[in-house]
Amino acid sequence: MDGDILPPAVLQRKAVVYVRQSTQTQVEVNTESRRRQYELVEVARARGFRTVEVIDDDLGRSASGMVARPGFEKLVAALCAGEIGAVLCFDASRLARNGRDWHHLLELCGLVEARVIDLDGVYDPCRPNDRLLLGMKGSISEFELGVIRARMFDAVRAKARRGELRISVPIGYIWHRDIGLGFDPDIRLQQVIRLVFERFRLLGSARQTHLSLATEGVVFPRPSDGKRLTSFDWTPIRYRNVIGVLKNPFYAGAYAYGKSEKRIAIVDGRARKSYGHGKPPEEWEVLIRDHHEGYIDWMEYERNQALLAANAYGRVGGQKSGRGGRALLAGILTCGRCGRGLAVAYTGAPPGRPTYRCDRPNLMLGLPRCLGFGGARVDAAIAAEILRVVEPMAVEAALEAERMHREGEAERRRVIELDLQQAEYDASLAERRYAACDPENRLIAAQLEKHWEASLRRVEAVRARLAALDTPHPTAPMPDFNGLATDLAVAWSAPGVTTRTRQQLIRSLISDIIADVDETTRDVVLTIHWRGGQHSQLRVRKPRTGEHGCQTPEEALAVMEHMAARFSDTDIAATLNRMGVRTGQGKTWTAHRVASIRRVRGISAFRSAEKDGVWLTMREAAAKLGVTSHVIRNLIKSGKLPAEQVVPGAPWQIQAKNLEKASVIDALKHRGRPRHAADPDQFPMFPDS
């Protein structure tokens, strides 16, 4: 083949030198191989070609057929146009690593009578022997590549099954030379990872954990170059940092390999590979528990994954996490008839009243709605049940809350102190670098001075954070945990307690609530499934059509019925206000509101013309006797003047005939002088002689 002389028709066309290396690493490291490929230009000139073109667009691209190769496509297009007389490459198999591209290229070369030239010789695809040799070279190259790849992957998997393959590990771990995988020696880095787990253990939500840490100004390490873990930059914590820590099994002491897979898709007639697609844990190739020391144990890791899955909105079998809003039981109610979750709808004038409905069968299948009921009474009943259940353990809960609060404060202080130590070290390092710089070199000295000033500003900022932690804000006093133990109802309805906090508390105690409606008694039946495995049932009366929550209390109606025949609307309103009874809308009583309720309820009004003088008020009795109301009140308290009250706090009613009793007349005669009641059991000091 070396002795073959190329025909003039072939030499008149141009020669193409095809240069390719499979990966970017080879391009950066294997420079000698690339140099030898470019030297093929001289080989083409020695063969007699005057025009030589170099195609190196595929440097760093694999020839396996899984990635696009613009250089190879350019070569094929030129071959089809009949412009190429010979294709030169370092090795014929470098033109393509798969049979389809390889044989397609040989077919085109045979049609235009182009030659294939490498370091071994010249090949004419039109000749059967050369075509056979080129085909064998391509097949052997493809087979060799598959065998090498299979051997490499088998060796990697075998080492991974023993837990000895030093794969990339998450932040917080490093590979030690002697002991293998272990904690990163940076205490500050360990502390911030433990803080993420502590906060998630407290809040139960990755989103709330991130918001809480971001509010406190917590920073998280980030690789300086974005990939390697040799150096870190401390940046504000992000959500992906939190979710990455919570979902990584390495933090639970487990060694995992093969957590992701590649997928192949056909794009424009060519196979395309994509990597990084996660697999479920049961399909991981290697999972070795208790492989190394973990930040949490495996049981807590599994609980975290279950909680994260339950928090995911819209997942089958999951519950909606507490995200606030006005509906207390959103996402935790299940229909007792079809088993679907109840949705929340807000009806009425904005902002609307929460209503729980099971309307998915109606929306999806056109079936009648299973059930629906208002949320206000049900939420209040569940809240009362929670307080009733928790009340026996109030003292223990208060002590535990106080302990957790103190631990949280200590943890936050520890993180800030470590941050301060790092900032002070960076400032001292910047100072030493500035001091070691030649003062005459102003270009370097100015930049080092800026770095030093930035480090000092960061030290002051961290010290300010530490001082703010030591000096609590006046509007945020220390929680009163003793008060929490003595009055849970007040703590539940305190102004600073948000609906999201109440939702999280309910979800920590209740796993699910099965709701149904008893049409015969018009009761909403709630079957509560507690976290401890116990079950209880609660019935809440469902209001009738047109019934609303702003109704006048029965106690107020009873007072009106008793007092309306004898007292005016003003007296009734004053009595109800003294009793602490409010209207249906929570307002105080006035004569106009009392009259309005009487007209609606059909209660007869007080008319002064109907009084016959048999019954007197305290003021009327005082006027008749010519004394003050204070005297009449003292007579009533001492029991000398009989009087009645319709309800406690109502005006006193006195019969006119009782004003003529001897006890009343005798008391009025001695009015103004001290009176001492005689004790029948007391003997006189000076007996009569």
C-alpha positions as a printed Julia matrix, in Angstrom:
689×3 Matrix{Float64}:
   0.0    0.0     0.0
   2.86   2.36    0.75
   4.1    1.86   -2.75
   0.84   2.88   -4.34
   1.12   6.04   -6.38
  -1.85   8.34   -6.06
  -3.46   9.14   -9.45
  -3.35  12.74  -10.68
  -7.15  13.05  -10.44
  -6.91  12.45   -6.71
  -3.94  14.79   -6.23
  -5.78  17.63   -7.93
  -8.3   17.61   -5.12
  -7.5   18.74   -1.59
  -6.38  16.6     1.32
  -8.07  16.93    4.67
  -6.28  16.3     7.98
  -8.86  15.29   10.59
  -7.72  16.1    14.16
  -9.71  14.84   17.17
  -9.28  14.03   20.85
 -12.04  12.47   22.92
 -12.15  14.68   26.04
 -11.16  18.15   27.17
  -8.7   16.58   29.59
  -6.88  14.95   26.69
  -6.8   18.29   24.89
  -5.22  19.95   27.93
  -2.86  17.14   28.96
  -2.06  15.02   25.89
  -0.45  17.77   23.86
   2.0   15.43   22.15
  -0.79  13.43   20.53
  -2.37  16.63   19.19
   0.99  17.82   17.85
   1.55  14.55   15.99
  -1.87  14.82   14.37
  -1.1   18.31   13.07
   2.17  16.94   11.59
   0.05  14.93    9.12
  -0.06  18.1     7.04
   3.55  17.42    6.02
   2.67  13.8     5.23
  -0.05  15.02    2.86
   2.37  17.36    1.12
   4.88  14.5     0.8
   2.19  12.44   -0.9
   1.86  15.12   -3.57
  -1.14  17.21   -2.39
  -0.84  20.93   -2.95
  -3.96  21.96   -0.98
  -4.23  20.66    2.55
  -7.04  21.6     4.97
  -7.09  20.89    8.7
 -10.43  20.1    10.41
 -10.01  20.33   14.18
 -13.54  21.3    15.21
 -13.97  18.02   17.13
 -11.24  18.52   19.7
 -12.65  17.35   23.04
 -15.54  15.42   21.45
 -16.06  11.67   21.59
 -16.53   9.67   18.37
 -18.89   7.16   19.99
 -21.87   8.71   18.18
 -23.52  10.1    21.34
 -22.46  13.72   20.82
 -22.61  15.99   17.8
 -19.38  16.34   15.81
 -19.48  19.41   13.56
 -16.02  18.64   12.2
 -17.04  15.15   11.06
 -20.23  16.53    9.49
 -18.14  19.1     7.64
 -15.89  16.28    6.4
 -18.85  14.23    5.15
 -20.32  17.23    3.35
 -17.05  17.91    1.56
 -16.79  14.24    0.56
 -20.27  14.29   -0.93
 -19.33  17.39   -2.94
 -16.3   15.57   -4.43
 -13.82  18.13   -3.1
 -11.64  15.74   -1.08
  -9.04  13.45   -2.55
  -7.73  11.95    0.69
  -8.58  11.94    4.37
  -5.58  11.83    6.71
  -5.78  10.92   10.39
  -3.43   9.7    13.1
  -5.25   6.38   13.2
  -8.01   5.31   10.82
 -10.17   4.27   13.77
 -10.11   7.85   15.08
 -12.52   8.88   12.34
 -15.39   7.06   14.07
 -15.8    4.76   17.08
 -19.14   3.26   16.01
 -19.96   1.09   13.04
 -22.64   3.31   11.54
 -20.46   6.41   11.08
 -17.43   4.33   10.11
 -19.06   2.36    7.29
 -20.96   5.43    6.11
 -17.63   7.26    5.74
 -16.06   4.35    3.85
 -19.07   4.18    1.54
 -18.72   7.87    0.66
 -14.96   7.55    0.11
 -15.61   4.63   -2.24
 -18.17   6.59   -4.27
 -15.85   9.57   -4.91
 -12.66   7.42   -5.05
 -11.08   9.25   -2.11
  -8.25   7.65   -0.16
  -7.88   7.1     3.59
  -4.33   7.72    4.81
  -2.89   7.09    8.3
   0.59   6.36    9.65
   0.33   2.72    8.44
  -0.33   3.48    4.8
  -2.82   4.45    2.08
  -6.17   2.69    1.73
  -8.48   2.73   -1.28
 -12.04   1.87   -0.21
 -12.79   0.89   -3.83
 -10.49  -2.14   -3.52
 -11.99  -5.18   -1.77
  -8.83  -5.94    0.21
  -8.44  -2.39    1.48
 -12.17  -2.19    2.22
 -11.91  -5.44    4.19
  -8.9   -4.18    6.12
 -10.57  -0.86    6.95
 -13.71  -2.68    8.06
 -11.69  -4.97   10.33
  -9.87  -1.97   11.8
 -13.13  -0.24   12.61
 -14.7   -3.37   14.14
 -11.61  -4.13   16.21
 -11.46  -0.53   17.43
 -15.13  -0.57   18.42
 -14.76  -3.93   20.16
 -11.55  -2.86   21.9
 -13.18   0.31   23.19
 -16.14  -1.66   24.59
 -13.87  -4.2    26.31
 -11.71  -1.5    27.89
 -14.74   0.41   29.11
 -16.33  -2.76   30.54
 -13.14  -3.68   32.41
 -12.81  -0.2    33.85
 -16.44  -0.08   35.02
 -16.26  -3.59   36.52
 -13.18  -2.6    38.49
 -14.84   0.59   39.68
 -17.99  -1.25   40.8
 -15.97  -3.93   42.58
 -14.1   -1.28   44.53
 -17.31   0.6    45.25
 -18.97  -2.55   46.68
 -16.21  -2.63   49.29
 -16.71   1.07   50.03
 -13.14   1.86   49.0
 -13.78   3.82   45.82
 -12.88   7.42   46.6
 -15.75   9.14   44.89
 -16.61  12.78   45.34
 -18.07  13.34   48.82
 -20.34  16.15   50.03
 -19.22  19.2    51.97
 -18.39  18.21   55.53
 -16.44  15.05   54.61
 -12.95  14.41   53.24
 -10.96  11.31   52.37
  -8.2   10.85   54.96
  -5.1    9.04   53.88
  -5.16   6.53   56.72
  -8.71   6.24   58.11
 -10.6    6.75   54.87
 -13.8    8.8    54.81
 -14.27  11.08   57.83
 -15.36  14.49   59.04
 -13.79  17.6    57.64
 -11.46  18.98   60.35
 -13.0   22.47   59.95
 -15.17  22.81   63.1
 -17.02  25.78   61.65
 -18.05  23.74   58.62
 -19.24  20.87   60.81
 -21.24  23.24   63.0
 -23.25  24.77   60.16
 -24.18  21.31   58.82
 -25.35  20.21   62.27
 -27.33  23.43   62.51
 -29.25  22.53   59.34
 -30.3   19.18   60.81
 -31.2   20.74   64.17
 -33.37  23.39   62.56
 -35.13  20.88   60.3
 -35.74  18.66   63.32
 -37.46  21.63   64.95
 -39.42  23.04   61.99
 -40.06  19.93   59.88
 -39.86  21.8    56.55
 -36.87  22.39   54.28
 -38.31  25.71   53.1
 -38.92  26.96   56.64
 -35.45  25.77   57.64
 -33.91  27.83   54.86
 -35.97  30.92   55.71
 -35.07  30.62   59.39
 -31.33  30.29   58.72
 -31.36  33.04   56.1
 -33.09  35.38   58.56
 -30.31  34.78   61.08
 -27.64  35.51   58.45
 -26.17  31.98   58.44
 -23.55  31.4    55.72
 -22.73  28.11   53.99
 -19.49  26.98   52.31
 -19.31  26.98   48.54
 -16.36  25.66   46.48
 -14.3   28.56   45.21
 -14.13  27.2    41.65
 -17.65  25.76   41.75
 -16.43  22.14   41.52
 -13.44  21.16   43.63
 -13.67  21.07   47.42
 -10.13  22.27   48.08
 -11.11  25.83   49.09
 -14.39  27.42   50.11
 -16.13  30.77   49.94
 -18.7   31.42   52.66
 -21.86  32.76   51.01
 -25.44  33.26   52.29
 -27.17  29.91   52.64
 -29.42  28.84   49.76
 -32.34  26.47   49.54
 -30.37  23.99   47.47
 -27.76  23.83   50.26
 -30.45  22.87   52.77
 -32.2   20.31   50.57
 -28.85  18.86   49.45
 -27.77  18.27   53.05
 -31.11  16.74   54.04
 -31.33  14.33   51.09
 -27.73  13.11   50.97
 -27.31   9.67   52.63
 -23.6   10.32   53.28
 -24.57  12.54   56.22
 -26.3    9.5    57.77
 -23.06   7.46   57.69
 -23.97   5.53   54.51
 -21.78   4.98   51.47
 -23.85   5.24   48.29
 -22.76   4.63   44.72
 -24.81   4.58   41.52
 -27.51   6.99   42.7
 -28.01   8.4    39.21
 -28.25   6.98   35.72
 -27.72   8.02   32.14
 -30.53   8.26   29.62
 -30.33   8.01   25.85
 -32.65   9.92   23.54
 -32.74  10.08   19.75
 -32.28  13.67   18.58
 -32.1   14.4    14.84
 -31.47  10.74   14.1
 -28.53  10.51   16.52
 -28.37   9.05   20.01
 -27.77  11.62   22.76
 -26.73  10.76   26.31
 -27.7   12.77   29.38
 -26.4   12.09   32.87
 -27.42  12.89   36.44
 -30.94  11.43   36.45
 -31.68  10.28   39.99
 -32.81   6.76   40.78
 -34.96   5.6    43.71
 -32.95   4.29   46.69
 -33.95   0.68   46.06
 -32.21   0.84   42.64
 -28.88   2.23   43.88
 -25.99  -0.02   42.91
 -24.19   0.2    46.28
 -25.53   1.25   49.68
 -23.39   0.45   52.73
 -24.83   1.62   56.04
 -22.62   2.49   59.02
 -19.72   2.92   56.62
 -18.4    6.03   58.37
 -19.33   8.42   61.15
 -22.45  10.38   60.33
 -23.98  13.67   61.38
 -27.29  11.83   61.97
 -28.27   8.18   62.23
 -30.02   6.19   59.51
 -33.41   6.17   61.25
 -33.46   9.95   61.37
 -32.46  10.07   57.71
 -35.43   7.88   56.77
 -37.76  10.04   58.87
 -36.46  13.14   57.12
 -37.08  11.62   53.68
 -40.61  10.61   54.65
 -41.29  14.1    55.98
 -39.9   15.76   52.85
 -42.04  13.5    50.68
 -45.13  14.33   52.74
 -44.4   18.04   52.45
 -44.34  17.86   48.65
 -47.51  19.47   47.34
 -49.72  17.42   45.04
 -47.93  14.08   45.47
 -50.05  10.95   45.68
 -50.28   9.76   49.27
 -48.69  12.9    50.65
 -50.19  15.6    52.81
 -49.92  19.32   52.28
 -47.58  20.89   54.8
 -48.53  23.87   56.96
 -48.1   26.92   54.75
 -50.22  29.37   56.7
 -53.48  30.79   55.43
 -56.71  31.0    57.39
 -57.69  27.3    57.18
 -56.2   25.49   60.16
 -56.68  21.93   58.82
 -55.69  22.46   55.18
 -54.24  19.26   53.74
 -54.86  17.09   56.8
 -58.55  16.24   56.24
 -59.59  13.13   54.29
 -63.04  12.36   52.98
 -64.64   9.44   54.81
 -66.68   8.47   51.74
 -64.22   8.42   48.82
 -60.84   8.66   50.59
 -59.7   11.77   48.74
 -58.2   14.78   50.46
 -60.53  17.67   51.21
 -59.8   20.94   49.43
 -60.13  24.41   50.91
 -62.34  27.05   49.31
 -62.91  30.59   50.5
 -66.5   31.79   50.13
 -68.25  35.06   50.85
 -66.94  38.58   50.68
 -63.15  38.99   50.63
 -61.09  37.71   52.3
 -63.73  34.96   52.53
 -64.52  32.22   55.0
 -62.68  28.87   54.75
 -64.81  25.91   53.69
 -63.72  22.27   53.39
 -65.08  20.41   50.36
 -64.66  17.08   48.65
 -65.46  18.19   45.12
 -62.85  16.24   43.11
 -65.37  13.53   42.08
 -67.57  16.34   40.78
 -64.76  18.11   38.92
 -63.05  15.02   37.49
 -65.86  12.5    37.05
 -69.02  14.58   37.05
 -70.31  12.81   40.17
 -72.17  14.55   43.0
 -70.03  16.25   45.62
 -69.33  13.98   48.57
 -69.57  16.51   51.39
 -68.73  20.03   52.46
 -68.83  22.04   55.66
 -67.62  25.33   57.08
 -64.16  25.54   58.55
 -64.61  27.95   61.48
 -66.43  25.59   63.87
 -64.35  22.56   62.9
 -61.08  24.47   63.37
 -62.22  25.73   66.77
 -63.26  22.22   67.85
 -59.92  20.68   66.83
 -58.04  23.49   68.58
 -60.01  22.87   71.77
 -59.33  19.13   71.5
 -55.6   19.78   71.07
 -55.53  21.98   74.17
 -57.49  19.38   76.15
 -55.06  16.62   75.19
 -51.91  18.67   75.78
 -53.03  20.26   79.06
 -52.02  17.31   81.33
 -48.49  17.52   79.91
 -48.29  21.3    79.92
 -45.55  21.53   82.55
 -43.34  18.95   80.82
 -43.95  20.63   77.46
 -43.02  24.02   78.91
 -39.77  22.64   80.34
 -38.95  20.94   77.05
 -39.72  24.14   75.12
 -37.47  26.11   77.43
 -34.66  23.58   77.01
 -34.99  23.63   73.22
 -35.02  27.43   73.24
 -31.81  27.57   75.25
 -30.13  24.96   73.06
 -31.13  26.91   69.96
 -29.71  30.12   71.38
 -26.46  28.35   72.29
 -26.25  26.81   68.81
 -26.75  30.16   67.09
 -24.15  31.76   69.33
 -21.67  28.96   68.6
 -22.09  29.43   64.83
 -21.54  33.19   65.06
 -18.49  32.71   67.3
 -16.92  30.34   64.76
 -17.74  32.81   62.02
 -16.01  35.53   64.05
 -12.91  33.38   64.52
 -12.7   32.78   60.77
 -13.23  36.49   60.02
 -10.5   37.5    62.48
  -8.1   34.98   60.94
  -8.84  36.28   57.43
  -8.28  39.85   58.65
  -4.94  38.96   60.26
  -3.89  37.09   57.12
  -4.78  40.1    54.96
  -2.8   42.35   57.32
   0.3   40.13   57.1
   0.07  40.06   53.31
  -0.2   43.83   53.19
   2.76  44.22   55.57
   4.89  41.83   53.5
   4.23  43.76   50.28
   6.78  46.26   48.96
   5.33  49.77   49.57
   6.73  50.93   46.24
   4.64  48.41   44.35
   1.45  50.47   44.55
  -0.51  48.25   42.15
  -0.26  45.24   44.48
  -0.32  47.22   47.72
  -3.55  49.02   46.82
  -5.34  45.75   46.1
  -4.05  44.14   49.29
  -5.17  47.2    51.24
  -8.71  46.81   49.83
  -8.76  43.14   50.86
  -7.61  44.08   54.35
 -10.32  46.73   54.69
 -12.99  44.31   53.46
 -11.83  41.73   56.02
 -12.02  44.3    58.82
 -15.54  45.3    57.77
 -16.59  41.66   57.87
 -15.13  41.31   61.38
 -17.16  44.32   62.55
 -20.32  42.93   60.93
 -19.93  39.56   62.67
 -19.22  41.28   66.01
 -22.4   43.31   65.54
 -24.36  40.09   64.97
 -22.89  38.61   68.14
 -23.71  41.76   70.12
 -27.28  41.72   68.78
 -27.64  38.14   69.98
 -26.45  39.11   73.47
 -28.79  42.14   73.58
 -32.33  40.95   72.86
 -34.66  43.26   71.02
 -37.07  45.15   73.33
 -40.05  44.2    71.17
 -39.15  40.49   71.36
 -38.96  39.61   75.08
 -37.96  36.24   76.46
 -40.82  33.75   76.07
 -42.71  33.07   79.29
 -42.69  29.27   79.4
 -44.25  29.21   82.87
 -47.2   31.15   81.5
 -47.37  28.63   78.67
 -47.82  25.85   81.2
 -50.53  27.64   83.2
 -52.66  29.01   80.37
 -52.4   27.1    77.12
 -55.53  28.68   75.67
 -54.06  32.17   75.94
 -50.78  30.97   74.45
 -52.65  29.34   71.55
 -54.57  32.52   70.67
 -51.75  34.97   71.44
 -51.28  37.71   68.82
 -47.72  36.63   68.01
 -48.73  33.03   67.19
 -49.31  32.64   63.45
 -51.62  30.17   61.75
 -48.57  28.43   60.28
 -47.26  27.77   63.81
 -50.62  26.32   64.85
 -50.68  24.14   61.72
 -47.21  22.78   62.5
 -48.27  22.02   66.07
 -51.35  20.15   64.88
 -49.32  18.12   62.39
 -46.85  17.16   65.1
 -49.71  15.62   67.13
 -52.21  14.46   64.48
 -51.38  12.33   61.45
 -54.77  12.4    59.74
 -58.43  13.33   60.28
 -61.23  11.4    58.56
 -64.25  13.66   58.03
 -67.84  12.67   57.34
 -71.28  14.27   57.75
 -74.12  12.57   59.64
 -77.16  13.76   57.71
 -79.65  12.59   60.35
 -78.2   14.66   63.19
 -76.47  17.23   60.96
 -73.16  16.62   62.71
 -69.68  16.73   61.21
 -68.01  13.52   62.44
 -64.23  13.84   62.78
 -62.16  10.71   63.41
 -58.77  11.89   64.68
 -55.72   9.66   64.14
 -53.1   10.73   66.68
 -49.38  10.27   66.13
 -49.11   7.81   68.99
 -51.52   5.37   67.31
 -54.62   6.34   69.29
 -57.93   7.31   67.71
 -60.74   9.52   68.93
 -63.97  10.84   67.5
 -65.31  14.37   67.67
 -68.71  15.66   66.61
 -69.3   19.26   65.57
 -72.81  20.55   64.9
 -73.27  21.64   61.32
 -75.24  24.91   61.1
 -78.56  24.96   59.33
 -79.1   26.83   56.08
 -79.05  30.53   56.82
 -77.55  30.06   60.27
 -74.45  32.09   60.87
 -71.91  32.56   63.62
 -72.92  36.11   64.61
 -75.9   35.05   66.71
 -76.99  36.64   69.97
 -75.92  34.44   72.9
 -78.66  32.5    74.64
 -77.6   34.04   77.94
 -78.37  37.53   76.62
 -81.78  36.43   75.33
 -82.65  34.93   78.72
 -81.76  38.2    80.47
 -83.95  40.15   78.04
 -86.93  37.85   78.56
 -86.7   38.22   82.36
 -86.09  41.95   82.46
 -88.11  43.29   79.52
 -91.44  43.41   81.41
 -90.03  45.43   84.3
 -87.0   47.39   83.05
 -86.19  49.68   80.19
 -83.85  48.87   77.32
 -81.23  51.12   78.9
 -81.3   49.1    82.13
 -81.1   45.84   80.2
 -78.1   47.08   78.17
 -76.3   48.23   81.32
 -76.98  44.86   82.99
 -75.61  42.88   80.02
 -72.48  45.05   79.9
 -71.86  44.51   83.62
 -72.21  40.75   83.11
 -69.62  40.85   80.31
 -72.02  39.46   77.71
 -71.42  40.71   74.16
 -73.54  40.84   71.05
 -73.22  38.26   68.28
 -70.61  40.47   66.61
 -68.62  40.94   69.82
 -69.8   44.49   70.54
 -71.12  46.08   73.73
 -74.83  46.57   74.29
 -76.8   49.76   73.78
 -80.52  50.51   74.19
 -80.91  50.53   70.4
 -79.33  47.05   70.04
 -81.49  45.65   72.84
 -84.63  47.05   71.2
 -83.59  45.57   67.82
 -83.14  42.09   69.31
 -86.46  42.34   71.16
 -88.32  43.2    67.97
 -86.72  40.27   66.1
 -87.41  37.8    68.94
 -90.9   39.13   69.73
 -90.14  40.11   73.34
 -92.59  42.68   74.75
 -91.11  46.04   75.64
 -91.16  47.81   79.07
 -93.79  50.53   79.38
 -93.66  52.83   82.42
 -97.44  53.58   82.25
 -98.14  50.0    83.28
 -96.4   50.34   86.63
 -98.85  50.22   89.54
 -96.42  51.17   92.28
 -96.12  47.65   93.72
 -92.48  47.25   92.66
 -89.92  50.01   92.96
 -86.36  50.44   91.8
 -83.6   51.37   94.21
 -83.71  54.98   93.05
 -87.53  55.16   93.41
 -87.37  53.65   96.91
 -84.72  56.2    97.95
 -86.9   59.05   96.68
 -89.92  57.76   98.55
 -88.02  57.51  101.85
 -86.11  60.74  101.29
 -82.68  59.14  101.47
 -79.89  58.42   99.02
 -79.46  55.27   96.92
 -76.38  54.42   99.0
 -78.55  54.05  102.12
 -80.96  51.73  100.29
 -78.03  49.62   99.01
 -76.66  49.23  102.56
 -80.09  48.18  103.81
 -80.28  45.56  101.09
 -76.76  44.24  101.83
 -77.52  44.02  105.56
 -80.73  42.08  104.83
 -83.01  44.57  106.52
 -84.75  45.5   103.27
 -85.82  42.53  101.08
 -85.04  42.99   97.37
 -84.74  40.86   94.22
 -82.6   40.73   91.08
 -83.69  39.07   87.85
 -80.07  38.12   87.1
 -76.84  39.06   88.86
 -76.0   42.61   87.88
 -79.61  43.61   87.09
 -81.29  46.52   88.95
 -82.72  45.72   92.37
 -86.53  45.35   92.64
 -88.13  46.34   95.94
 -91.76  45.88   96.99
 -93.27  49.13   98.22
 -94.84  47.49  101.3
 -91.4   46.4   102.54
 -90.41  50.05  103.04
 -92.8   50.16  106.04
 -91.16  47.27  107.9
 -90.02  47.98  111.47
 -86.41  47.02  110.72
 -86.23  49.61  107.94
 -87.87  52.35  110.04
 -85.59  51.6   113.0
 -82.5   51.73  110.78
 -83.54  55.06  109.34
 -84.12  56.55  112.82
 -80.53  55.87  113.87
 -79.09  56.99  110.52
 -76.02  59.14  110.99
 -74.99  57.59  114.32
 -72.78  54.57  114.78
 -74.69  51.38  115.23
 -73.23  48.24  116.81
 -75.15  45.06  116.46
 -75.7   43.22  119.77
 -74.14  39.79  119.96
 -76.33  37.36  121.94
 -73.26  35.37  123.03
 -71.43  38.38  124.5
 -71.63  39.13  128.27
 -71.67  42.76  129.46
 -68.53  44.06  131.08
 -70.48  45.95  133.77
 -73.57  43.98  134.71
 -76.46  45.78  136.32
 -76.19  45.85  140.11
